[in-house]
């Protein structure tokens, strides 16, 4: 990556990882009777300037607010709040700009216009220049729960009801996200294909066969793009390879695809775990961690060798991704794409730890980067 390339503050991936650890330790519900609903696809994370302008946002944050990640870049957070809440939000952002860590509640509407009560946790992230302060921001949707009950039986019932509420909210969020993607992406694409096909048909009837052929060529290209979008939506819901191949074979296939898609790179996969030994609810997490770490190594590590291992470890499972690249200690995130990669990796860190696992990243210029996730069984 060209360090002189403009487009964002010069922040290292190391800074982002450390900021995420501090943010996780400091993030608590802003009200004693409030819990948070975490996106099943990972933490909703963004990089904001002190005045609340989006530098980058991961897919979970974008989906929560009803936009794509690219659409959020350059938008001001206060513009997403209802009029009555903008002044309060601006005040909280001003407080974040002068604090190391700041948590506060906010109401945002996003594209859909539906007010959402959110908890925002912001960790100050200093760049390599003193004037390049940005804020790592975690968005969490608030859920107000019933007051704590004294009767143990009532506590059990309340806990069960709360679990059911979380499940229903998670399903509702997923349906909303999927509906938005189908409407904004697939729906518009199919409408365009319909119009292009009708236009080509009219040209054929007028005898303009050559023009119709060119238009149909463009239509076929658009259909191929739409097929790719559908596959991406399906893969995000659940990686298809997991169901077709099982986790070990899916990870091996992922390694082969990356190796074949790059020049002069060796990707080695080592596994002593059978697919049936891995709990079903952990398989998507393991696959996503491997995918994020491998993609990060390919894009930014300048590595020639990557190893991926899935092994038993003291009553649990350990997933390790090691490369021989340049490490991240001096690696600047100066573009929106680089920020997105960093957010993807620390988003998976948040997801693994929220599901009871342990996540670590070690890196140096001499030994490369080692990403490790461990789950106890």
C-alpha positions in Angstrom: 0.0 0.0 0.0 1.2 3.5 -0.8 1.6 5.3 2.5 1.4 8.7 0.8 -2.0 8.0 -0.7 -4.5 10.4 0.7 -8.0 9.5 1.7 -7.9 9.0 5.4 -5.9 9.7 8.6 -2.7 7.6 8.9 -3.8 5.1 11.5 -2.1 1.7 11.9 -4.0 -1.6 12.1 -2.3 -2.1 15.5 -4.0 1.1 16.7 -7.3 -0.1 15.5 -6.9 -3.5 17.3 -5.9 -1.9 20.6 -8.7 0.6 20.3 -11.2 -2.3 19.9 -9.9 -4.0 23.0 -10.2 -0.8 25.0 -13.7 -0.2 23.6 -14.9 -3.7 24.5 -13.7 -3.3 28.1 -15.4 0.1 28.5 -18.6 -0.5 26.6 -21.6 -1.0 29.0 -25.3 -0.4 28.5 -26.0 3.3 29.1 -29.0 2.4 31.4 -29.2 -0.2 34.2 -32.3 -1.7 32.7 -31.0 -1.8 29.2 -29.4 -4.7 27.3 -28.0 -4.6 23.8 -28.8 -6.6 20.7 -25.7 -7.6 18.7 -25.9 -8.1 15.0 -25.5 -11.8 14.2 -23.1 -10.9 11.4 -20.6 -9.2 13.8 -20.3 -5.9 15.6 -21.6 -2.8 13.9 -18.4 -0.7 13.7 -17.5 2.6 12.0 -14.6 5.1 12.0 -15.9 8.6 12.5 -14.1 12.0 12.5 -14.6 14.1 15.7 -17.5 16.0 14.1 -19.2 12.6 13.4 -18.4 12.2 9.7 -18.1 8.6 8.5 -14.6 7.6 7.3 -15.6 4.0 7.0 -18.3 1.6 8.2 -18.5 -2.2 8.1 -21.5 -4.0 6.6 -23.2 -4.6 10.0 -23.2 -0.8 10.7 -24.3 0.0 7.2 -27.2 -2.6 7.4 -28.2 -1.2 10.8 -28.6 2.3 9.4 -30.1 1.1 6.1 -27.2 2.1 3.8 -24.3 0.4 2.0 -20.8 1.0 3.5 -19.9 3.2 0.5 -23.0 5.3 0.9 -22.2 6.1 4.5 -18.7 7.4 3.8 -18.8 11.2 4.0 -22.2 11.3 5.7 -22.6 13.1 9.1 -24.0 11.1 11.9 -26.1 14.0 13.1 -27.9 14.1 9.8 -29.2 10.6 10.5 -30.9 11.7 13.7 -34.4 13.1 14.0 -34.5 16.9 14.3 -35.4 16.8 18.0 -32.3 14.7 18.8 -29.6 16.4 16.7 -28.5 19.0 19.2 -28.0 16.3 21.9 -26.1 14.1 19.6 -23.8 16.9 18.5 -23.1 17.6 22.2 -22.2 14.0 22.8 -19.9 13.9 19.8 -18.1 17.1 21.1 -17.6 15.2 24.4 -16.1 12.2 22.5 -13.7 14.5 20.7 -11.9 15.4 23.9 -12.2 12.1 25.8 -10.3 8.8 25.4 -13.5 6.8 25.7 -17.1 7.9 25.7 -20.5 6.0 25.8 -23.8 7.6 25.3 -27.3 6.9 24.1 -28.7 8.3 20.8 -31.7 8.1 18.5 -31.0 7.6 14.8 -33.4 7.1 12.0 -31.3 5.9 9.1 -32.7 5.5 5.6 -35.9 3.8 6.7 -36.9 6.7 8.9 -37.7 4.3 11.8 -36.3 5.8 15.0 -33.9 3.4 16.7 -32.6 3.8 20.3 -28.9 3.0 20.1 -25.9 2.9 22.5 -22.8 4.4 20.9 -19.4 3.6 22.3 -16.5 5.7 21.0 -12.8 5.0 21.5 -10.3 7.7 20.5 -7.9 6.6 17.9 -4.9 8.8 17.3 -3.2 8.8 13.9 0.4 9.3 13.1 -0.2 13.1 12.8 -1.5 14.9 15.9 -4.4 16.4 13.9 -5.7 13.1 12.5 -7.9 12.0 15.4 -10.6 9.6 14.5 -13.1 7.7 16.7 -13.7 3.9 16.6 -17.4 3.7 17.1 -19.5 0.7 18.1 -23.3 0.9 17.5 -25.6 -1.3 19.6 -29.4 -1.4 19.5 -30.9 -0.9 23.0 -33.5 -3.2 24.4 -35.2 -2.1 27.7 -35.8 -5.1 29.9 -38.1 -5.7 32.9 -36.9 -4.7 36.4 -35.1 -7.5 38.2 -37.5 -9.8 40.0 -37.0 -11.3 43.5 -38.7 -14.7 43.1 -36.2 -17.3 41.6 -39.1 -18.8 39.6 -40.0 -15.4 38.2 -36.4 -14.8 37.4 -36.2 -18.0 35.3 -39.4 -17.0 33.5 -38.1 -13.5 32.9 -34.8 -14.9 31.6 -36.6 -17.2 29.2 -38.8 -14.3 28.0 -35.7 -12.2 27.5 -34.0 -14.9 25.4 -37.1 -15.2 23.3 -37.1 -11.5 22.8 -33.5 -11.5 21.7 -34.2 -14.3 19.3 -37.2 -12.4 17.8 -35.3 -9.2 17.5 -32.4 -11.0 15.8 -34.8 -12.6 13.4 -36.5 -9.2 12.8 -33.2 -7.5 12.1 -32.1 -10.2 9.7 -35.4 -10.0 7.8 -35.1 -6.2 7.6 -31.6 -6.4 6.3 -32.5 -9.1 3.8 -35.6 -7.2 2.7 -33.5 -4.1 2.2 -30.9 -5.9 0.1 -33.5 -7.6 -2.0 -35.4 -4.3 -2.6 -32.5 -2.0 -3.1 -30.2 -4.4 -4.9 -32.0 -7.3 -6.5 -35.3 -5.6 -7.0 -33.8 -2.6 -8.8 -31.5 -4.8 -10.9 -34.4 -7.0 -12.1 -36.5 -3.8 -12.9 -33.6 -2.6 -15.0 -33.3 -5.9 -16.8 -37.0 -5.9 -17.5 -36.8 -2.4 -19.0 -33.7 -3.2 -21.1 -35.4 -6.4 -22.4 -38.6 -4.5 -23.3 -36.5 -1.8 -25.1 -34.6 -4.5 -27.1 -37.9 -6.1 -28.1 -39.3 -2.8 -29.3 -36.1 -2.3 -31.4 -36.5 -5.7 -33.0 -40.0 -5.0 -34.0 -38.9 -1.7 -35.6 -36.2 -3.6 -37.5 -33.3 -2.2 -35.5 -31.7 -5.6 -35.0 -28.2 -4.4 -34.5 -29.1 -1.9 -31.8 -31.3 -4.6 -30.1 -28.4 -7.0 -30.1 -26.1 -4.5 -28.4 -28.8 -3.8 -25.8 -29.3 -7.5 -25.2 -25.5 -8.0 -24.7 -25.6 -5.3 -22.0 -28.7 -7.0 -20.5 -26.9 -10.3 -20.3 -24.0 -8.6 -18.5 -26.4 -7.1 -16.0 -28.0 -10.5 -15.4 -24.6 -11.9 -14.6 -24.0 -9.1 -12.1 -27.3 -9.8 -10.5 -26.6 -13.5 -10.2 -23.4 -12.5 -8.4 -25.3 -10.3 -6.0 -27.7 -13.1 -5.2 -24.8 -15.4 -4.5 -23.3 -12.8 -2.2 -26.5 -12.4 -0.2 -26.8 -16.2 0.2 -23.2 -16.5 1.2 -23.6 -13.8 3.9 -26.6 -15.6 5.4 -24.6 -18.8 5.6 -21.5 -19.8 3.6 -22.7 -22.3 1.1 -19.5 -24.3 1.3 -20.2 -25.2 5.0 -23.4 -27.1 4.0 -22.0 -28.7 0.9 -18.6 -29.7 2.2 -18.4 -29.3 6.0 -16.1 -26.9 7.8 -12.7 -28.7 7.3 -13.3 -29.1 3.5 -14.7 -25.6 3.2 -11.6 -24.2 4.8 -9.4 -26.2 2.6 -11.3 -25.0 -0.5 -11.0 -21.4 0.7 -7.2 -21.9 0.9 -7.0 -23.4 -2.6 -9.1 -20.5 -4.0 -6.8 -17.9 -2.5 -3.7 -19.7 -3.6 -4.9 -20.1 -7.2 -6.1 -16.5 -7.2 -2.8 -15.0 -6.3 0.7 -15.1 -7.8 3.6 -16.7 -6.0 1.7 -17.4 -2.8 1.6 -20.6 -0.9 -1.4 -21.4 1.4 -1.1 -24.4 3.6 -4.0 -26.0 5.5 -3.5 -28.2 8.5 -6.5 -29.9 10.3 -6.9 -32.7 12.8 -10.6 -32.0 13.5 -13.6 -33.8 11.9 -16.6 -31.8 10.8 -18.8 -33.6 13.3 -16.5 -32.5 16.2 -17.4 -28.8 15.5 -20.6 -27.5 17.0 -22.9 -26.2 14.3 -23.3 -22.7 15.8 -19.5 -22.2 15.7 -18.9 -23.2 12.1 -19.9 -19.9 10.5 -17.7 -18.0 13.1 -14.7 -20.1 12.3 -15.2 -19.8 8.6 -15.6 -16.0 8.8 -12.5 -15.5 10.9 -10.4 -17.6 8.5 -11.9 -15.7 5.5 -11.3 -12.2 7.1 -7.7 -13.1 8.2 -6.7 -14.7 4.8 -8.1 -11.8 2.8 -6.3 -9.3 5.1 -3.0 -11.2 4.6 -3.5 -11.2 0.8 -4.4 -7.5 0.5 -2.0 -5.9 3.0 0.6 -8.2 4.4 2.8 -8.6 1.3 3.1 -12.2 2.4 4.4 -15.1 0.2 3.3 -17.9 2.7 0.2 -18.3 4.7 -0.7 -21.2 7.0 -4.2 -22.0 8.3 -4.7 -24.6 11.0 -7.7 -26.0 12.9 -6.7 -28.2 15.7 -7.9 -29.5 19.1 -6.5 -27.6 22.0 -7.0 -28.5 25.7 -10.6 -29.3 25.5 -11.4 -26.8 22.8 -10.7 -25.9 19.2 -8.0 -23.5 18.0 -8.1 -21.7 14.6 -4.8 -20.1 13.6 -3.8 -18.0 10.6 -0.1 -17.2 10.2 1.6 -15.3 7.4 5.2 -14.3 6.8 4.3 -10.7 5.8 5.4 -7.3 6.9 3.2 -7.2 10.0 0.9 -4.4 11.0 3.1 -2.4 13.5 4.0 0.1 10.8 1.1 -0.6 8.6 -1.0 2.6 7.9 -4.7 2.6 7.1 -4.9 5.5 4.7 -7.8 4.5 2.5 -11.4 3.6 3.0 -10.7 0.1 1.7 -8.0 -0.4 4.2 -10.2 0.8 7.0 -12.9 -1.6 5.9 -10.5 -4.5 6.1 -9.4 -3.5 9.6 -13.0 -3.1 10.7 -13.8 -6.5 9.3 -11.0 -8.1 11.3 -11.8 -6.5 14.6 -15.5 -7.1 14.0 -14.8 -10.8 13.9 -12.8 -10.3 17.2 -15.9 -8.9 18.8 -18.1 -11.6 17.4 -15.8 -14.4 18.6 -15.5 -13.0 22.1 -19.3 -12.3 22.3 -19.8 -16.0 21.6 -17.5 -17.1 24.4 -14.3 -17.5 22.4 -10.9 -15.9 22.8 -9.3 -13.9 20.0 -5.7 -12.7 19.7 -3.5 -11.0 17.1 0.3 -10.9 17.2 2.4 -9.2 14.6 5.9 -7.9 13.9 7.9 -7.0 10.9 10.1 -10.0 11.3 7.6 -12.8 12.0 4.5 -11.6 10.2 1.0 -11.7 11.6 -0.7 -14.5 13.6 -4.4 -14.5 14.2 -5.8 -17.0 16.7 -9.3 -17.8 17.8 -10.1 -20.4 20.5 -13.4 -21.9 21.5 -13.8 -24.2 24.6 -16.2 -27.1 24.1 
